[in-house]
């Protein structure tokens, strides 16, 4: 009469943690994995810098590494982003 124990399901992640930030945008190759730990659990937010440069803000859920990736694949650090944001 032993019943098979149910396996616990992996906890499901909420689809939209904060509401309407996420947009169905294609994920570019250069923003698929964390550059620091190669994790694919990333939060991505498309944004435009002050000088008009469209970038994707990428935040790693594994190691909390953050980077900004330009459309051409260039990675910007926080200093570079601030420099561009303050250009105008
Ligand atoms: Zn990482």
PDB file of the backbone (N, CA, C, O) and the ligand in Angstrom, with CONECT records:
HET     ZN  A 101       1
ATOM      1  N   UNK A   1       0.817  -1.225   0.000  1.00  0.00           N
ATOM      2  CA  UNK A   1       0.000   0.000   0.000  1.00  0.00           C
ATOM      3  C   UNK A   1       0.846   1.269   0.000  1.00  0.00           C
ATOM      4  O   UNK A   1       0.376   2.355   0.337  1.00  0.00           O
ATOM      5  N   UNK A   2       2.062   1.105  -0.374  1.00  0.00           N
ATOM      6  CA  UNK A   2       2.909   2.306  -0.372  1.00  0.00           C
ATOM      7  C   UNK A   2       2.588   3.165  -1.588  1.00  0.00           C
ATOM      8  O   UNK A   2       2.640   2.716  -2.733  1.00  0.00           O
ATOM      9  N   UNK A   3       2.262   4.382  -1.302  1.00  0.00           N
ATOM     10  CA  UNK A   3       2.019   5.277  -2.431  1.00  0.00           C
ATOM     11  C   UNK A   3       3.329   5.900  -2.880  1.00  0.00           C
ATOM     12  O   UNK A   3       4.175   6.266  -2.065  1.00  0.00           O
ATOM     13  N   UNK A   4       3.474   6.008  -4.162  1.00  0.00           N
ATOM     14  CA  UNK A   4       4.703   6.667  -4.648  1.00  0.00           C
ATOM     15  C   UNK A   4       4.712   8.134  -4.232  1.00  0.00           C
ATOM     16  O   UNK A   4       3.720   8.850  -4.374  1.00  0.00           O
ATOM     17  N   UNK A   5       5.820   8.542  -3.732  1.00  0.00           N
ATOM     18  CA  UNK A   5       5.886   9.944  -3.303  1.00  0.00           C
ATOM     19  C   UNK A   5       5.988  10.855  -4.510  1.00  0.00           C
ATOM     20  O   UNK A   5       6.711  10.593  -5.472  1.00  0.00           O
ATOM     21  N   UNK A   6       5.252  11.906  -4.417  1.00  0.00           N
ATOM     22  CA  UNK A   6       5.311  12.846  -5.528  1.00  0.00           C
ATOM     23  C   UNK A   6       6.619  13.604  -5.495  1.00  0.00           C
ATOM     24  O   UNK A   6       7.130  13.995  -4.446  1.00  0.00           O
ATOM     25  N   UNK A   7       7.121  13.787  -6.669  1.00  0.00           N
ATOM     26  CA  UNK A   7       8.319  14.615  -6.743  1.00  0.00           C
ATOM     27  C   UNK A   7       7.926  16.063  -6.593  1.00  0.00           C
ATOM     28  O   UNK A   7       6.896  16.512  -7.094  1.00  0.00           O
ATOM     29  N   UNK A   8       8.759  16.767  -5.903  1.00  0.00           N
ATOM     30  CA  UNK A   8       8.500  18.199  -5.792  1.00  0.00           C
ATOM     31  C   UNK A   8       8.842  18.862  -7.109  1.00  0.00           C
ATOM     32  O   UNK A   8       9.877  18.590  -7.717  1.00  0.00           O
ATOM     33  N   UNK A   9       7.977  19.711  -7.520  1.00  0.00           N
ATOM     34  CA  UNK A   9       8.290  20.452  -8.733  1.00  0.00           C
ATOM     35  C   UNK A   9       9.272  21.563  -8.422  1.00  0.00           C
ATOM     36  O   UNK A   9       9.284  22.136  -7.332  1.00  0.00           O
ATOM     37  N   UNK A  10      10.079  21.841  -9.399  1.00  0.00           N
ATOM     38  CA  UNK A  10      10.978  22.987  -9.236  1.00  0.00           C
ATOM     39  C   UNK A  10      10.120  24.247  -9.141  1.00  0.00           C
ATOM     40  O   UNK A  10       9.131  24.394  -9.858  1.00  0.00           O
ATOM     41  N   UNK A  11      10.503  25.129  -8.270  1.00  0.00           N
ATOM     42  CA  UNK A  11       9.711  26.363  -8.126  1.00  0.00           C
ATOM     43  C   UNK A  11       9.690  27.141  -9.431  1.00  0.00           C
ATOM     44  O   UNK A  11      10.712  27.335 -10.089  1.00  0.00           O
ATOM     45  N   UNK A  12       8.534  27.562  -9.767  1.00  0.00           N
ATOM     46  CA  UNK A  12       8.408  28.271 -11.035  1.00  0.00           C
ATOM     47  C   UNK A  12       8.707  29.745 -10.828  1.00  0.00           C
ATOM     48  O   UNK A  12       8.330  30.351  -9.825  1.00  0.00           O
ATOM     49  N   UNK A  13       9.385  30.286 -11.796  1.00  0.00           N
ATOM     50  CA  UNK A  13       9.702  31.706 -11.663  1.00  0.00           C
ATOM     51  C   UNK A  13       8.522  32.533 -12.127  1.00  0.00           C
ATOM     52  O   UNK A  13       7.828  32.168 -13.076  1.00  0.00           O
ATOM     53  N   UNK A  14       8.305  33.620 -11.470  1.00  0.00           N
ATOM     54  CA  UNK A  14       7.234  34.501 -11.941  1.00  0.00           C
ATOM     55  C   UNK A  14       7.586  35.060 -13.311  1.00  0.00           C
ATOM     56  O   UNK A  14       8.733  35.427 -13.571  1.00  0.00           O
ATOM     57  N   UNK A  15       6.609  35.120 -14.165  1.00  0.00           N
ATOM     58  CA  UNK A  15       6.887  35.586 -15.515  1.00  0.00           C
ATOM     59  C   UNK A  15       7.212  37.082 -15.538  1.00  0.00           C
ATOM     60  O   UNK A  15       8.118  37.525 -16.244  1.00  0.00           O
ATOM     61  N   UNK A  16       6.474  37.828 -14.771  1.00  0.00           N
ATOM     62  CA  UNK A  16       6.701  39.264 -14.763  1.00  0.00           C
ATOM     63  C   UNK A  16       6.865  39.734 -13.340  1.00  0.00           C
ATOM     64  O   UNK A  16       5.884  40.005 -12.647  1.00  0.00           O
ATOM     65  N   UNK A  17       8.107  39.831 -12.901  1.00  0.00           N
ATOM     66  CA  UNK A  17       8.347  40.172 -11.503  1.00  0.00           C
ATOM     67  C   UNK A  17       7.810  41.535 -11.108  1.00  0.00           C
ATOM     68  O   UNK A  17       7.280  41.696 -10.008  1.00  0.00           O
ATOM     69  N   UNK A  18       7.935  42.500 -11.972  1.00  0.00           N
ATOM     70  CA  UNK A  18       7.584  43.851 -11.550  1.00  0.00           C
ATOM     71  C   UNK A  18       6.522  44.492 -12.426  1.00  0.00           C
ATOM     72  O   UNK A  18       6.304  45.701 -12.349  1.00  0.00           O
ATOM     73  N   UNK A  19       5.874  43.717 -13.239  1.00  0.00           N
ATOM     74  CA  UNK A  19       4.829  44.339 -14.030  1.00  0.00           C
ATOM     75  C   UNK A  19       5.179  44.457 -15.485  1.00  0.00           C
ATOM     76  O   UNK A  19       5.314  43.447 -16.176  1.00  0.00           O
ATOM     77  N   UNK A  20       5.328  45.668 -15.966  1.00  0.00           N
ATOM     78  CA  UNK A  20       5.346  45.849 -17.409  1.00  0.00           C
ATOM     79  C   UNK A  20       6.717  46.198 -17.954  1.00  0.00           C
ATOM     80  O   UNK A  20       6.824  46.747 -19.051  1.00  0.00           O
ATOM     81  N   UNK A  21       7.756  45.894 -17.215  1.00  0.00           N
ATOM     82  CA  UNK A  21       9.085  46.209 -17.726  1.00  0.00           C
ATOM     83  C   UNK A  21       9.479  45.326 -18.896  1.00  0.00           C
ATOM     84  O   UNK A  21      10.095  45.781 -19.859  1.00  0.00           O
ATOM     85  N   UNK A  22       9.110  44.050 -18.794  1.00  0.00           N
ATOM     86  CA  UNK A  22       9.589  43.116 -19.798  1.00  0.00           C
ATOM     87  C   UNK A  22       8.834  43.280 -21.111  1.00  0.00           C
ATOM     88  O   UNK A  22       7.615  43.455 -21.133  1.00  0.00           O
ATOM     89  N   UNK A  23       9.570  43.221 -22.171  1.00  0.00           N
ATOM     90  CA  UNK A  23       8.971  43.315 -23.495  1.00  0.00           C
ATOM     91  C   UNK A  23       9.436  42.132 -24.319  1.00  0.00           C
ATOM     92  O   UNK A  23      10.559  41.655 -24.155  1.00  0.00           O
ATOM     93  N   UNK A  24       8.589  41.667 -25.187  1.00  0.00           N
ATOM     94  CA  UNK A  24       8.988  40.547 -26.041  1.00  0.00           C
ATOM     95  C   UNK A  24       9.997  40.989 -27.080  1.00  0.00           C
ATOM     96  O   UNK A  24       9.645  41.255 -28.229  1.00  0.00           O
ATOM     97  N   UNK A  25      11.229  41.065 -26.678  1.00  0.00           N
ATOM     98  CA  UNK A  25      12.273  41.465 -27.612  1.00  0.00           C
ATOM     99  C   UNK A  25      13.164  40.262 -27.884  1.00  0.00           C
ATOM    100  O   UNK A  25      13.398  39.443 -26.995  1.00  0.00           O
ATOM    101  N   UNK A  26      13.650  40.159 -29.088  1.00  0.00           N
ATOM    102  CA  UNK A  26      14.579  39.064 -29.385  1.00  0.00           C
ATOM    103  C   UNK A  26      15.846  39.238 -28.574  1.00  0.00           C
ATOM    104  O   UNK A  26      16.324  40.355 -28.379  1.00  0.00           O
ATOM    105  N   UNK A  27      16.384  38.131 -28.107  1.00  0.00           N
ATOM    106  CA  UNK A  27      17.601  38.199 -27.295  1.00  0.00           C
ATOM    107  C   UNK A  27      18.809  38.053 -28.200  1.00  0.00           C
ATOM    108  O   UNK A  27      18.985  37.012 -28.834  1.00  0.00           O
ATOM    109  N   UNK A  28      19.633  39.070 -28.269  1.00  0.00           N
ATOM    110  CA  UNK A  28      20.824  38.972 -29.103  1.00  0.00           C
ATOM    111  C   UNK A  28      21.815  37.963 -28.530  1.00  0.00           C
ATOM    112  O   UNK A  28      21.841  37.706 -27.327  1.00  0.00           O
ATOM    113  N   UNK A  29      22.618  37.404 -29.411  1.00  0.00           N
ATOM    114  CA  UNK A  29      23.579  36.379 -28.990  1.00  0.00           C
ATOM    115  C   UNK A  29      24.495  36.863 -27.874  1.00  0.00           C
ATOM    116  O   UNK A  29      24.836  36.110 -26.962  1.00  0.00           O
ATOM    117  N   UNK A  30      24.883  38.119 -27.961  1.00  0.00           N
ATOM    118  CA  UNK A  30      25.856  38.623 -26.998  1.00  0.00           C
ATOM    119  C   UNK A  30      25.225  38.911 -25.643  1.00  0.00           C
ATOM    120  O   UNK A  30      25.917  39.336 -24.718  1.00  0.00           O
ATOM    121  N   UNK A  31      23.933  38.689 -25.514  1.00  0.00           N
ATOM    122  CA  UNK A  31      23.285  38.920 -24.212  1.00  0.00           C
ATOM    123  C   UNK A  31      22.614  37.653 -23.710  1.00  0.00           C
ATOM    124  O   UNK A  31      21.659  37.714 -22.936  1.00  0.00           O
ATOM    125  N   UNK A  32      23.104  36.526 -24.142  1.00  0.00           N
ATOM    126  CA  UNK A  32      22.458  35.263 -23.761  1.00  0.00           C
ATOM    127  C   UNK A  32      23.009  34.669 -22.486  1.00  0.00           C
ATOM    128  O   UNK A  32      22.292  33.983 -21.758  1.00  0.00           O
ATOM    129  N   UNK A  33      24.266  34.923 -22.211  1.00  0.00           N
ATOM    130  CA  UNK A  33      24.880  34.322 -21.031  1.00  0.00           C
ATOM    131  C   UNK A  33      25.712  35.377 -20.309  1.00  0.00           C
ATOM    132  O   UNK A  33      26.253  36.301 -20.914  1.00  0.00           O
ATOM    133  N   UNK A  34      25.791  35.203 -19.005  1.00  0.00           N
ATOM    134  CA  UNK A  34      26.563  36.131 -18.188  1.00  0.00           C
ATOM    135  C   UNK A  34      28.034  36.073 -18.596  1.00  0.00           C
ATOM    136  O   UNK A  34      28.597  34.989 -18.747  1.00  0.00           O
ATOM    137  N   UNK A  35      28.652  37.240 -18.775  1.00  0.00           N
ATOM    138  CA  UNK A  35      30.054  37.252 -19.165  1.00  0.00           C
ATOM    139  C   UNK A  35      30.949  36.859 -17.993  1.00  0.00           C
ATOM    140  O   UNK A  35      32.111  36.502 -18.193  1.00  0.00           O
ATOM    141  N   UNK A  36      30.425  36.920 -16.788  1.00  0.00           N
ATOM    142  CA  UNK A  36      31.248  36.607 -15.620  1.00  0.00           C
ATOM    143  C   UNK A  36      31.153  35.134 -15.238  1.00  0.00           C
ATOM    144  O   UNK A  36      32.172  34.504 -14.955  1.00  0.00           O
ATOM    145  N   UNK A  37      29.926  34.570 -15.226  1.00  0.00           N
ATOM    146  CA  UNK A  37      29.792  33.196 -14.733  1.00  0.00           C
ATOM    147  C   UNK A  37      29.093  32.289 -15.739  1.00  0.00           C
ATOM    148  O   UNK A  37      28.861  31.113 -15.459  1.00  0.00           O
ATOM    149  N   UNK A  38      28.755  32.833 -16.916  1.00  0.00           N
ATOM    150  CA  UNK A  38      28.157  32.052 -17.999  1.00  0.00           C
ATOM    151  C   UNK A  38      26.752  31.554 -17.678  1.00  0.00           C
ATOM    152  O   UNK A  38      26.214  30.712 -18.397  1.00  0.00           O
ATOM    153  N   UNK A  39      26.163  32.059 -16.621  1.00  0.00           N
ATOM    154  CA  UNK A  39      24.782  31.693 -16.316  1.00  0.00           C
ATOM    155  C   UNK A  39      23.844  32.255 -17.380  1.00  0.00           C
ATOM    156  O   UNK A  39      24.087  33.311 -17.964  1.00  0.00           O
ATOM    157  N   UNK A  40      22.771  31.514 -17.607  1.00  0.00           N
ATOM    158  CA  UNK A  40      21.788  32.023 -18.555  1.00  0.00           C
ATOM    159  C   UNK A  40      20.563  32.578 -17.866  1.00  0.00           C
ATOM    160  O   UNK A  40      19.579  32.939 -18.512  1.00  0.00           O
ATOM    161  N   UNK A  41      20.632  32.641 -16.558  1.00  0.00           N
ATOM    162  CA  UNK A  41      19.526  33.227 -15.803  1.00  0.00           C
ATOM    163  C   UNK A  41      19.759  34.727 -15.712  1.00  0.00           C
ATOM    164  O   UNK A  41      20.304  35.232 -14.731  1.00  0.00           O
ATOM    165  N   UNK A  42      19.341  35.409 -16.735  1.00  0.00           N
ATOM    166  CA  UNK A  42      19.628  36.831 -16.813  1.00  0.00           C
ATOM    167  C   UNK A  42      18.345  37.640 -16.870  1.00  0.00           C
ATOM    168  O   UNK A  42      17.323  37.200 -17.398  1.00  0.00           O
ATOM    169  N   UNK A  43      18.432  38.816 -16.316  1.00  0.00           N
ATOM    170  CA  UNK A  43      17.359  39.785 -16.484  1.00  0.00           C
ATOM    171  C   UNK A  43      17.819  40.798 -17.517  1.00  0.00           C
ATOM    172  O   UNK A  43      18.893  41.386 -17.391  1.00  0.00           O
ATOM    173  N   UNK A  44      17.004  40.995 -18.533  1.00  0.00           N
ATOM    174  CA  UNK A  44      17.418  41.918 -19.594  1.00  0.00           C
ATOM    175  C   UNK A  44      16.378  43.020 -19.742  1.00  0.00           C
ATOM    176  O   UNK A  44      15.172  42.773 -19.749  1.00  0.00           O
ATOM    177  N   UNK A  45      16.874  44.218 -19.856  1.00  0.00           N
ATOM    178  CA  UNK A  45      15.977  45.350 -20.049  1.00  0.00           C
ATOM    179  C   UNK A  45      16.540  46.219 -21.162  1.00  0.00           C
ATOM    180  O   UNK A  45      17.678  46.682 -21.091  1.00  0.00           O
ATOM    181  N   UNK A  46      15.745  46.428 -22.172  1.00  0.00           N
ATOM    182  CA  UNK A  46      16.187  47.304 -23.253  1.00  0.00           C
ATOM    183  C   UNK A  46      16.018  48.757 -22.828  1.00  0.00           C
ATOM    184  O   UNK A  46      15.003  49.136 -22.244  1.00  0.00           O
ATOM    185  N   UNK A  47      17.016  49.549 -23.128  1.00  0.00           N
ATOM    186  CA  UNK A  47      16.929  50.958 -22.781  1.00  0.00           C
ATOM    187  C   UNK A  47      17.761  51.774 -23.751  1.00  0.00           C
ATOM    188  O   UNK A  47      18.555  51.240 -24.525  1.00  0.00           O
ATOM    189  N   UNK A  48      17.559  53.081 -23.689  1.00  0.00           N
ATOM    190  CA  UNK A  48      18.299  53.973 -24.567  1.00  0.00           C
ATOM    191  C   UNK A  48      19.077  54.965 -23.724  1.00  0.00           C
ATOM    192  O   UNK A  48      18.529  55.593 -22.818  1.00  0.00           O
ATOM    193  N   UNK A  49      20.341  55.097 -24.027  1.00  0.00           N
ATOM    194  CA  UNK A  49      21.173  56.009 -23.256  1.00  0.00           C
ATOM    195  C   UNK A  49      20.915  57.451 -23.683  1.00  0.00           C
ATOM    196  O   UNK A  49      20.233  57.728 -24.670  1.00  0.00           O
ATOM    197  N   UNK A  50      21.494  58.357 -22.891  1.00  0.00           N
ATOM    198  CA  UNK A  50      21.262  59.771 -23.122  1.00  0.00           C
ATOM    199  C   UNK A  50      21.718  60.257 -24.487  1.00  0.00           C
ATOM    200  O   UNK A  50      21.181  61.233 -25.010  1.00  0.00           O
ATOM    201  N   UNK A  51      22.702  59.588 -25.065  1.00  0.00           N
ATOM    202  CA  UNK A  51      23.165  60.004 -26.383  1.00  0.00           C
ATOM    203  C   UNK A  51      22.431  59.279 -27.501  1.00  0.00           C
ATOM    204  O   UNK A  51      22.794  59.398 -28.671  1.00  0.00           O
ATOM    205  N   UNK A  52      21.405  58.533 -27.138  1.00  0.00           N
ATOM    206  CA  UNK A  52      20.592  57.865 -28.148  1.00  0.00           C
ATOM    207  C   UNK A  52      21.026  56.450 -28.462  1.00  0.00           C
ATOM    208  O   UNK A  52      20.442  55.804 -29.332  1.00  0.00           O
ATOM    209  N   UNK A  53      22.033  55.958 -27.777  1.00  0.00           N
ATOM    210  CA  UNK A  53      22.509  54.605 -28.029  1.00  0.00           C
ATOM    211  C   UNK A  53      21.556  53.586 -27.415  1.00  0.00           C
ATOM    212  O   UNK A  53      21.346  53.586 -26.202  1.00  0.00           O
ATOM    213  N   UNK A  54      20.981  52.721 -28.241  1.00  0.00           N
ATOM    214  CA  UNK A  54      20.152  51.661 -27.673  1.00  0.00           C
ATOM    215  C   UNK A  54      21.016  50.568 -27.077  1.00  0.00           C
ATOM    216  O   UNK A  54      21.915  50.050 -27.740  1.00  0.00           O
ATOM    217  N   UNK A  55      20.754  50.222 -25.849  1.00  0.00           N
ATOM    218  CA  UNK A  55      21.541  49.183 -25.189  1.00  0.00           C
ATOM    219  C   UNK A  55      20.602  48.219 -24.491  1.00  0.00           C
ATOM    220  O   UNK A  55      19.418  48.498 -24.303  1.00  0.00           O
ATOM    221  N   UNK A  56      21.150  47.093 -24.118  1.00  0.00           N
ATOM    222  CA  UNK A  56      20.405  46.151 -23.306  1.00  0.00           C
ATOM    223  C   UNK A  56      21.114  46.010 -21.966  1.00  0.00           C
ATOM    224  O   UNK A  56      22.279  45.620 -21.893  1.00  0.00           O
ATOM    225  N   UNK A  57      20.392  46.332 -20.929  1.00  0.00           N
ATOM    226  CA  UNK A  57      20.923  46.156 -19.587  1.00  0.00           C
ATOM    227  C   UNK A  57      20.745  44.695 -19.207  1.00  0.00           C
ATOM    228  O   UNK A  57      19.639  44.157 -19.258  1.00  0.00           O
ATOM    229  N   UNK A  58      21.843  44.065 -18.827  1.00  0.00           N
ATOM    230  CA  UNK A  58      21.810  42.642 -18.498  1.00  0.00           C
ATOM    231  C   UNK A  58      22.278  42.454 -17.065  1.00  0.00           C
ATOM    232  O   UNK A  58      23.385  42.848 -16.698  1.00  0.00           O
ATOM    233  N   UNK A  59      21.419  41.849 -16.266  1.00  0.00           N
ATOM    234  CA  UNK A  59      21.752  41.611 -14.866  1.00  0.00           C
ATOM    235  C   UNK A  59      21.689  40.114 -14.600  1.00  0.00           C
ATOM    236  O   UNK A  59      20.678  39.471 -14.881  1.00  0.00           O
ATOM    237  N   UNK A  60      22.761  39.565 -14.061  1.00  0.00           N
ATOM    238  CA  UNK A  60      22.836  38.131 -13.830  1.00  0.00           C
ATOM    239  C   UNK A  60      22.172  37.784 -12.506  1.00  0.00           C
ATOM    240  O   UNK A  60      22.436  38.416 -11.483  1.00  0.00           O
ATOM    241  N   UNK A  61      21.316  36.784 -12.534  1.00  0.00           N
ATOM    242  CA  UNK A  61      20.662  36.363 -11.294  1.00  0.00           C
ATOM    243  C   UNK A  61      21.563  35.444 -10.486  1.00  0.00           C
ATOM    244  O   UNK A  61      21.309  35.195  -9.307  1.00  0.00           O
ATOM    245  N   UNK A  62      22.607  34.943 -11.116  1.00  0.00           N
ATOM    246  CA  UNK A  62      23.501  34.038 -10.414  1.00  0.00           C
ATOM    247  C   UNK A  62      24.552  34.766  -9.595  1.00  0.00           C
ATOM    248  O   UNK A  62      24.720  34.486  -8.408  1.00  0.00           O
ATOM    249  N   UNK A  63      25.258  35.699 -10.218  1.00  0.00           N
ATOM    250  CA  UNK A  63      26.374  36.347  -9.538  1.00  0.00           C
ATOM    251  C   UNK A  63      26.163  37.854  -9.422  1.00  0.00           C
ATOM    252  O   UNK A  63      27.018  38.563  -8.891  1.00  0.00           O
ATOM    253  N   UNK A  64      25.032  38.342  -9.915  1.00  0.00           N
ATOM    254  CA  UNK A  64      24.685  39.767  -9.830  1.00  0.00           C
ATOM    255  C   UNK A  64      25.621  40.659 -10.624  1.00  0.00           C
ATOM    256  O   UNK A  64      25.702  41.867 -10.402  1.00  0.00           O
ATOM    257  N   UNK A  65      26.322  40.035 -11.552  1.00  0.00           N
ATOM    258  CA  UNK A  65      27.124  40.849 -12.467  1.00  0.00           C
ATOM    259  C   UNK A  65      26.182  41.651 -13.357  1.00  0.00           C
ATOM    260  O   UNK A  65      25.167  41.135 -13.825  1.00  0.00           O
ATOM    261  N   UNK A  66      26.519  42.894 -13.585  1.00  0.00           N
ATOM    262  CA  UNK A  66      25.689  43.724 -14.446  1.00  0.00           C
ATOM    263  C   UNK A  66      26.512  44.270 -15.580  1.00  0.00           C
ATOM    264  O   UNK A  66      27.677  44.633 -15.412  1.00  0.00           O
ATOM    265  N   UNK A  67      25.893  44.324 -16.734  1.00  0.00           N
ATOM    266  CA  UNK A  67      26.585  44.924 -17.863  1.00  0.00           C
ATOM    267  C   UNK A  67      25.557  45.534 -18.799  1.00  0.00           C
ATOM    268  O   UNK A  67      24.370  45.214 -18.740  1.00  0.00           O
ATOM    269  N   UNK A  68      26.021  46.393 -19.637  1.00  0.00           N
ATOM    270  CA  UNK A  68      25.178  46.963 -20.668  1.00  0.00           C
ATOM    271  C   UNK A  68      25.768  46.561 -22.009  1.00  0.00           C
ATOM    272  O   UNK A  68      26.973  46.690 -22.226  1.00  0.00           O
ATOM    273  N   UNK A  69      24.937  46.083 -22.893  1.00  0.00           N
ATOM    274  CA  UNK A  69      25.425  45.592 -24.167  1.00  0.00           C
ATOM    275  C   UNK A  69      24.826  46.432 -25.279  1.00  0.00           C
ATOM    276  O   UNK A  69      23.607  46.562 -25.391  1.00  0.00           O
ATOM    277  N   UNK A  70      25.697  47.000 -26.096  1.00  0.00           N
ATOM    278  CA  UNK A  70      25.231  47.782 -27.237  1.00  0.00           C
ATOM    279  C   UNK A  70      24.797  46.840 -28.350  1.00  0.00           C
ATOM    280  O   UNK A  70      25.055  45.637 -28.301  1.00  0.00           O
ATOM    281  N   UNK A  71      24.134  47.403 -29.352  1.00  0.00           N
ATOM    282  CA  UNK A  71      23.599  46.569 -30.427  1.00  0.00           C
ATOM    283  C   UNK A  71      24.687  45.842 -31.201  1.00  0.00           C
ATOM    284  O   UNK A  71      24.459  44.762 -31.746  1.00  0.00           O
ATOM    285  N   UNK A  72      25.878  46.445 -31.245  1.00  0.00           N
ATOM    286  CA  UNK A  72      26.960  45.799 -31.994  1.00  0.00           C
ATOM    287  C   UNK A  72      27.690  44.770 -31.148  1.00  0.00           C
ATOM    288  O   UNK A  72      28.679  44.187 -31.592  1.00  0.00           O
ATOM    289  N   UNK A  73      27.205  44.542 -29.930  1.00  0.00           N
ATOM    290  CA  UNK A  73      27.819  43.521 -29.102  1.00  0.00           C
ATOM    291  C   UNK A  73      28.845  44.066 -28.131  1.00  0.00           C
ATOM    292  O   UNK A  73      29.405  43.326 -27.322  1.00  0.00           O
ATOM    293  N   UNK A  74      29.086  45.352 -28.213  1.00  0.00           N
ATOM    294  CA  UNK A  74      30.066  45.941 -27.308  1.00  0.00           C
ATOM    295  C   UNK A  74      29.507  45.993 -25.892  1.00  0.00           C
ATOM    296  O   UNK A  74      28.367  46.404 -25.674  1.00  0.00           O
ATOM    297  N   UNK A  75      30.317  45.575 -24.945  1.00  0.00           N
ATOM    298  CA  UNK A  75      29.899  45.633 -23.544  1.00  0.00           C
ATOM    299  C   UNK A  75      30.358  46.950 -22.933  1.00  0.00           C
ATOM    300  O   UNK A  75      31.520  47.339 -23.048  1.00  0.00           O
ATOM    301  N   UNK A  76      29.433  47.612 -22.292  1.00  0.00           N
ATOM    302  CA  UNK A  76      29.769  48.865 -21.628  1.00  0.00           C
ATOM    303  C   UNK A  76      29.744  48.643 -20.130  1.00  0.00           C
ATOM    304  O   UNK A  76      28.880  47.944 -19.601  1.00  0.00           O
ATOM    305  N   UNK A  77      30.697  49.246 -19.464  1.00  0.00           N
ATOM    306  CA  UNK A  77      30.621  49.186 -18.012  1.00  0.00           C
ATOM    307  C   UNK A  77      29.842  50.401 -17.514  1.00  0.00           C
ATOM    308  O   UNK A  77      29.422  51.254 -18.296  1.00  0.00           O
ATOM    309  N   UNK A  78      29.662  50.459 -16.207  1.00  0.00           N
ATOM    310  CA  UNK A  78      28.843  51.531 -15.657  1.00  0.00           C
ATOM    311  C   UNK A  78      29.417  52.907 -15.996  1.00  0.00           C
ATOM    312  O   UNK A  78      28.669  53.847 -16.261  1.00  0.00           O
ATOM    313  N   UNK A  79      30.742  53.020 -15.989  1.00  0.00           N
ATOM    314  CA  UNK A  79      31.362  54.299 -16.293  1.00  0.00           C
ATOM    315  C   UNK A  79      31.075  54.716 -17.736  1.00  0.00           C
ATOM    316  O   UNK A  79      30.806  55.883 -18.019  1.00  0.00           O
ATOM    317  N   UNK A  80      31.138  53.748 -18.630  1.00  0.00           N
ATOM    318  CA  UNK A  80      30.869  54.048 -20.028  1.00  0.00           C
ATOM    319  C   UNK A  80      29.424  54.477 -20.245  1.00  0.00           C
ATOM    320  O   UNK A  80      29.134  55.370 -21.040  1.00  0.00           O
ATOM    321  N   UNK A  81      28.533  53.825 -19.525  1.00  0.00           N
ATOM    322  CA  UNK A  81      27.124  54.178 -19.639  1.00  0.00           C
ATOM    323  C   UNK A  81      26.887  55.583 -19.122  1.00  0.00           C
ATOM    324  O   UNK A  81      26.169  56.370 -19.739  1.00  0.00           O
ATOM    325  N   UNK A  82      27.490  55.893 -17.995  1.00  0.00           N
ATOM    326  CA  UNK A  82      27.307  57.225 -17.420  1.00  0.00           C
ATOM    327  C   UNK A  82      27.867  58.290 -18.351  1.00  0.00           C
ATOM    328  O   UNK A  82      27.298  59.371 -18.498  1.00  0.00           O
ATOM    329  N   UNK A  83      28.991  57.964 -18.975  1.00  0.00           N
ATOM    330  CA  UNK A  83      29.597  58.930 -19.889  1.00  0.00           C
ATOM    331  C   UNK A  83      28.639  59.226 -21.038  1.00  0.00           C
ATOM    332  O   UNK A  83      28.425  60.380 -21.409  1.00  0.00           O
ATOM    333  N   UNK A  84      28.073  58.167 -21.586  1.00  0.00           N
ATOM    334  CA  UNK A  84      27.155  58.369 -22.708  1.00  0.00           C
ATOM    335  C   UNK A  84      25.866  59.020 -22.262  1.00  0.00           C
ATOM    336  O   UNK A  84      25.299  59.849 -22.975  1.00  0.00           O
ATOM    337  N   UNK A  85      25.405  58.648 -21.093  1.00  0.00           N
ATOM    338  CA  UNK A  85      24.134  59.188 -20.617  1.00  0.00           C
ATOM    339  C   UNK A  85      24.230  60.683 -20.374  1.00  0.00           C
ATOM    340  O   UNK A  85      23.233  61.399 -20.472  1.00  0.00           O
ATOM    341  N   UNK A  86      25.426  61.152 -20.058  1.00  0.00           N
ATOM    342  CA  UNK A  86      25.560  62.563 -19.726  1.00  0.00           C
ATOM    343  C   UNK A  86      26.000  63.422 -20.885  1.00  0.00           C
ATOM    344  O   UNK A  86      26.351  64.588 -20.706  1.00  0.00           O
ATOM    345  N   UNK A  87      25.981  62.844 -22.085  1.00  0.00           N
ATOM    346  CA  UNK A  87      26.534  63.580 -23.217  1.00  0.00           C
ATOM    347  C   UNK A  87      25.675  64.739 -23.663  1.00  0.00           C
ATOM    348  O   UNK A  87      26.177  65.691 -24.260  1.00  0.00           O
ATOM    349  N   UNK A  88      24.402  64.674 -23.385  1.00  0.00           N
ATOM    350  CA  UNK A  88      23.555  65.751 -23.898  1.00  0.00           C
ATOM    351  C   UNK A  88      22.923  66.568 -22.799  1.00  0.00           C
ATOM    352  O   UNK A  88      22.183  67.511 -23.079  1.00  0.00           O
TER     353      UNK A  88
HETATM  354 ZN    ZN A 101      26.815  35.771 -13.596  1.00  0.00          ZN
END
